[in-house]
Amino acid sequence: MEKIKNNIKKVLESDNLPYFIFFIILVLFHLCIKGFVGDDRDYFGKILSSGMSIQDYVKERYIWWSSRIIIELFIILLAKYQLVIWKFLDIAIYILLAKSISKISLSKNNKFVNYFICIMLLLLPIPVLNSAGWICTSLNYLWVAALSIFSISIIYDYIIEKNIPIWKYVLYLLAEIYACNQEQMVVVMFCVLGSYILYEILKHSIKYIFNNRKMIIVMFLITIISLIFILTCPGNQQRKFEETEKWFPEHKSFNLIEKVELGLTSTVGKLVLETNTLFIIFTIVIFVIVCLNEKSKIYKFISSLLVLMGCGYTVFINYIVGIAPNIESVIERFKSEQLIIRLNQINVIDFCIIIGYALLLFLIPICFYIIFKKSAKFLIVTGIYFLGVITRFIMAFSPTIFISGERTFTFLYMAFIICSCFVLNQYNVKNK
């Protein structure tokens, strides 16, 4: 009996317990997934039943539709076997994602934060996971996020662990090649790897980079090649033309400022005008840690303002409409899938709301500064946050900004989770 008690105690005290529970929940969740939906049906029905070879199909897609030939190759291979193999791999990707987030946020030995990571990943909305079909959505977004974060963790290995085995280098490279086949993520990888190279050059020298960080140079070159490949792909231009005519004809008439406004309103509107659980938790985490770490009432007020702006409308909607009935029509327009303000049709109320949106985005790094002060962590967390925002803003240059749905928020949600982990690590939640 005593031996059993000791074994149970070891399991409960294990740092891997959060991942074990996470794994069990994932298995149960994936057992509930039945049959193809969305684009999965197209890959299984139209492609696999057409008799076209995979090589011919990939070539045709490159010329007429998309540069995501690596991702689509995997989609075809997995669609061929229904959902069976995909379920096993998807569970493994989830675990890899959780452990990679824990690693880069310096949470490997913090069981509380690891539970938090697993819970946040389980709270990802279903539209993020299957809006284009389970296989298509996961391989284009969730897998890309997991493999990119995993490959970026090489920076952690260089800084913390120093020695990296050859097999790990190979895995980092393969993960990066897959992740960089996606347009949003290649921008993130370019910024992250480029920033790290610049940091090492400023800290040491260019010679140091080439002598001691060869793999980072190789990975950065892969990112550049991937970016060029995406920009020169004839299929991307053809696809943009067809989807503009089909989904958003007005998009081709927008100028740069209007596209930035479109990115702002479509991004922040999704966070504040709907009950967005991940964003609400993100703002509450910031508020709680500021309150625990800081005595200044001004700092506490600033962080409470973030929570109020983040979820105030959805919580107090009935009171707001009761006080100002006209605001409901304005908010409904901001929820609509369109450009809110034309440069020649500026409305004062609309303009004030857009300014409020912008203030919300910049209030978050202000709170980061309150928490991290003038430390390297402040720069890292702020960088991760803005990279997440950029991945969503990029969609303003695509006519599918609305039709693509919430799945385009995947990388922004990952940024929220990673930043939350850094914030939680500023307070010793393990012992308090």
Summary of the structure (lengths in Angstrom):
residues: 432
radius of gyration: 22.8
end to end distance: 31.8
largest distance: 78.6
contacts: 1355
relative contact order: 0.11
helix: 79%
strand: 0%
